[in-house]
Amino acid sequence: MKQLDAYLRTYCSARATPDRELATTDILRHKSYAESSVFQPTSLLRESRRQNGIPLGTVPSICVLDPDGNLVDYLRNKHGATLNKYWACYHSHLYTFDIGGLAIGIIPRAVGASYAVLVAEQLFVSGCELLISITSAGIVRDSNIDEHFALITQAIRDEGTSYHYLPKDEPSELCHKLLDKLRNNENHCLEVKSWTTDAPYRETQSAIDAMKDSNVACVEMEASALYAFAKAKDKNVICFAHLTNTMGQEEGDFEKGEDFGSLEMIRLIEGTLKTLRP
């Protein structure tokens, strides 16, 4: 025990040195944004196909991330959504459903920035051309927000994944070309700035107050990373916030309505695709 105590004293002392203090921002170090990654999504998918006997093929050109999973449950139970046999991800299932004769891919429960971007990387090398995320979000702003859905146009980068794609001073935001098109929708959503965090149970009052001062409307867990990925890789990604809660501050929070808001989400997807159609 004496040897262990001595080791711990030495270790703790080393952590307190100025050099160690400099390392507290390790996430911003050793970033070469123009340099390709050694590990590519195509490599992982190749090995998954080999190991799991998954045939070569493409996923639908339009895909949806459904972090809560309620929409996928509804589509499987009521509309016969089926597993896509070509999706080779080790960590998720891709289902296919139909909107107006168009096949749409959807992945449930891709919660959090790093997981959402891992899936997004793999989707875009598998045939996806447009990715829509519809994530539950907590309402931050004091003013009344009556809308159920909001279009996230910019997201505060309070997570780690985005810093691997964009330098710290670049905003994480919806592509302006996509935003201009979406504004042509007669049922255009409320536009909001969101706060993306990777620690939902560290949403302190001081942090919430700071976000209010920055005109942030809601808090979620994926948008800033997805937009950073999209900007760095020149991909089409649209993030919607499903405004479902006040971070558990009211009894009866987290209600989405009939079928957990699934019909409304389908209408949102339909309206978005109609607006983007050439």
C-alpha positions in Angstrom: 0.0 0.0 0.0 2.9 2.4 0.7 4.2 1.8 -2.8 0.8 2.5 -4.2 0.4 5.7 -2.2 3.8 6.9 -3.3 2.9 6.2 -7.0 -0.4 8.0 -6.7 1.2 11.1 -5.1 3.7 11.2 -8.0 1.0 10.7 -10.6 -1.2 13.4 -9.2 1.7 15.8 -8.9 2.6 15.2 -12.6 -1.0 15.9 -13.6 -0.8 19.3 -11.9 2.3 20.5 -13.9 1.9 23.3 -16.5 2.5 20.8 -19.3 -0.5 18.7 -18.1 -2.6 21.9 -17.9 -1.9 22.5 -21.6 -3.3 19.1 -22.4 -6.8 19.9 -21.0 -7.8 20.9 -24.5 -6.5 17.7 -26.1 -9.6 17.6 -28.4 -8.3 20.6 -30.3 -4.8 19.2 -30.8 -3.3 17.3 -33.7 -6.1 18.2 -36.1 -5.3 18.3 -39.8 -8.6 19.2 -41.4 -7.4 18.8 -45.0 -5.9 15.4 -44.3 -7.8 12.2 -45.1 -8.5 9.7 -42.3 -6.7 6.4 -42.3 -9.8 4.6 -41.2 -12.5 4.9 -43.8 -16.2 3.9 -43.6 -15.9 1.9 -46.8 -13.3 -0.3 -45.0 -15.6 -1.1 -42.1 -18.6 -1.8 -44.4 -16.4 -4.1 -46.5 -15.4 -6.2 -43.6 -19.0 -6.3 -42.2 -20.2 -7.6 -45.6 -17.5 -10.2 -45.6 -18.2 -11.4 -42.0 -22.0 -11.2 -42.1 -22.6 -12.3 -45.7 -24.3 -9.0 -46.7 -24.7 -8.6 -50.5 -23.4 -5.5 -52.3 -26.1 -2.9 -53.0 -27.1 0.6 -52.2 -29.4 2.1 -49.6 -32.2 4.6 -50.5 -31.0 8.0 -51.7 -33.0 9.7 -49.0 -32.5 8.5 -45.4 -33.8 9.6 -42.0 -32.3 9.4 -38.5 -34.9 8.8 -35.8 -33.0 9.0 -32.5 -36.1 8.2 -30.3 -37.1 5.3 -32.5 -40.8 6.0 -32.2 -41.3 6.6 -35.9 -39.6 3.4 -36.9 -41.8 1.5 -34.4 -44.8 3.1 -36.0 -43.7 2.4 -39.5 -42.9 -1.3 -38.7 -46.2 -1.9 -37.0 -48.6 0.1 -39.2 -46.9 0.4 -42.6 -44.7 -2.7 -42.9 -41.3 -1.0 -43.0 -38.7 -3.7 -43.8 -35.1 -4.2 -43.1 -32.7 -3.2 -45.9 -30.6 -6.2 -46.9 -27.7 -4.1 -48.2 -27.1 -2.0 -45.0 -23.8 -3.4 -43.6 -23.3 -1.3 -40.5 -22.2 -3.3 -37.4 -24.1 -1.0 -35.0 -27.5 -0.3 -36.5 -30.5 -1.5 -38.5 -31.8 0.4 -41.6 -35.5 0.0 -42.5 -37.1 1.0 -45.7 -40.6 2.6 -46.1 -42.5 4.3 -48.9 -43.6 8.0 -49.3 -45.4 8.7 -52.5 -43.7 5.9 -54.3 -40.3 6.9 -53.1 -38.2 4.5 -51.0 -37.0 6.1 -47.8 -34.4 4.6 -45.5 -34.7 5.2 -41.7 -32.4 4.3 -38.8 -33.7 4.3 -35.2 -32.0 5.3 -32.0 -28.9 6.9 -33.4 -28.6 9.0 -30.3 -25.7 11.4 -29.7 -23.2 13.2 -31.9 -20.6 10.6 -32.4 -23.0 7.8 -33.2 -25.1 9.9 -35.5 -22.0 11.0 -37.5 -20.7 7.4 -37.6 -23.9 6.3 -39.2 -24.0 9.3 -41.5 -20.5 8.6 -42.8 -21.6 5.1 -43.7 -24.9 6.1 -45.2 -23.3 8.5 -47.7 -20.8 5.9 -49.0 -23.7 3.4 -49.3 -25.8 5.5 -51.6 -27.5 8.1 -49.5 -27.7 11.6 -51.0 -29.8 13.4 -48.5 -30.0 12.8 -44.7 -32.8 14.2 -42.5 -32.5 14.0 -38.7 -35.6 14.5 -36.6 -34.5 14.6 -32.9 -36.3 15.3 -29.7 -35.2 18.6 -28.2 -35.7 20.4 -24.9 -37.0 23.9 -25.1 -34.5 26.5 -23.7 -35.9 29.8 -24.7 -38.4 31.4 -22.3 -40.8 32.7 -24.9 -43.7 30.4 -25.9 -42.9 28.0 -28.7 -46.2 26.6 -30.0 -44.7 24.7 -33.0 -44.0 21.0 -32.6 -41.1 21.1 -35.0 -38.3 23.6 -35.8 -35.6 23.7 -38.4 -32.2 23.9 -36.9 -30.2 26.5 -38.9 -27.2 26.7 -36.6 -26.0 24.7 -33.6 -23.7 25.6 -30.6 -20.8 23.1 -30.7 -20.9 21.8 -27.1 -19.8 18.2 -28.0 -16.6 16.6 -29.3 -17.3 15.2 -32.7 -17.6 18.4 -34.7 -14.1 19.4 -33.7 -12.7 16.5 -35.8 -14.4 17.9 -38.9 -14.3 21.7 -38.6 -11.9 24.2 -36.9 -13.2 25.6 -33.6 -14.0 29.0 -35.0 -16.2 27.8 -37.9 -20.0 27.8 -37.2 -21.9 24.5 -37.5 -24.9 25.4 -39.7 -27.3 24.3 -42.3 -26.1 24.7 -45.8 -27.4 28.0 -47.2 -28.4 26.4 -50.5 -30.7 23.9 -48.6 -32.0 26.7 -46.3 -33.0 28.8 -49.3 -34.9 25.9 -50.8 -36.6 25.0 -47.5 -37.8 28.6 -47.1 -39.9 28.2 -50.2 -42.1 25.7 -48.3 -45.5 27.3 -47.6 -45.5 25.3 -44.3 -42.0 26.3 -43.5 -40.9 25.5 -40.0 -39.8 27.9 -37.3 -36.0 28.5 -37.7 -34.0 28.1 -34.5 -30.5 28.0 -33.2 -29.9 24.9 -31.0 -27.4 23.8 -28.4 -25.9 20.4 -29.1 -24.5 18.8 -26.0 -23.1 15.3 -25.4 -23.8 15.4 -21.7 -27.6 15.9 -21.2 -27.4 15.5 -17.5 -25.0 18.4 -17.2 -27.4 21.0 -18.5 -26.8 23.3 -15.5 -28.8 26.5 -14.9 -25.8 28.7 -15.6 -25.3 26.9 -19.0 -29.0 27.3 -19.8 -28.9 31.0 -19.0 -25.8 31.4 -21.2 -27.6 29.7 -24.1 -30.7 31.9 -23.6 -28.3 35.0 -23.9 -27.1 33.5 -27.1 -30.6 33.3 -28.5 -30.7 29.5 -28.4 -34.2 28.0 -28.6 -33.6 24.3 -27.8 -31.1 21.7 -26.8 -30.4 18.3 -28.5 -27.5 15.9 -29.1 -26.7 15.6 -32.8 -27.1 18.7 -35.0 -23.8 20.5 -34.6 -21.8 17.3 -35.4 -24.0 16.4 -38.3 -23.7 19.9 -39.8 -20.0 19.9 -39.2 -19.7 16.6 -41.0 -21.9 17.8 -43.9 -19.9 21.0 -44.3 -16.5 19.2 -44.2 -17.6 16.4 -46.6 -20.0 18.5 -48.8 -23.0 16.4 -48.0 -26.7 17.2 -47.7 -27.9 17.1 -44.1 -31.0 18.7 -42.6 -31.7 18.7 -38.9 -35.1 19.2 -37.4 -35.8 19.6 -33.7 -39.0 17.9 -32.4 -39.8 20.2 -29.5 -41.0 17.7 -26.9 -39.9 18.7 -23.5 -38.6 21.3 -21.0 -35.8 19.0 -19.7 -38.1 17.3 -17.3 -39.0 20.5 -15.4 -42.8 19.9 -15.7 -44.9 16.9 -14.8 -46.2 15.2 -18.0 -43.2 16.3 -20.0 -41.9 14.5 -23.1 -45.4 14.0 -24.6 -45.4 13.8 -28.4 -49.1 13.2 -29.1 -50.8 10.4 -31.0 -48.5 7.6 -32.0 -45.7 9.6 -30.5 -46.0 12.2 -33.2 -45.3 9.8 -36.0 -47.9 11.1 -38.4 -46.6 14.6 -37.9 -43.1 13.5 -38.6 -44.2 11.8 -41.8 -45.9 15.0 -42.9 -42.7 16.9 -42.1 -40.6 14.5 -44.3 -43.2 14.7 -47.1 -43.2 18.5 -47.0 -39.4 18.7 -47.0 -39.1 16.3 -50.0 -41.8 18.2 -51.9 -39.9 21.5 -51.3 -36.5 20.1 -52.4 -37.9 18.3 -55.5 -36.4 19.8 -58.7 
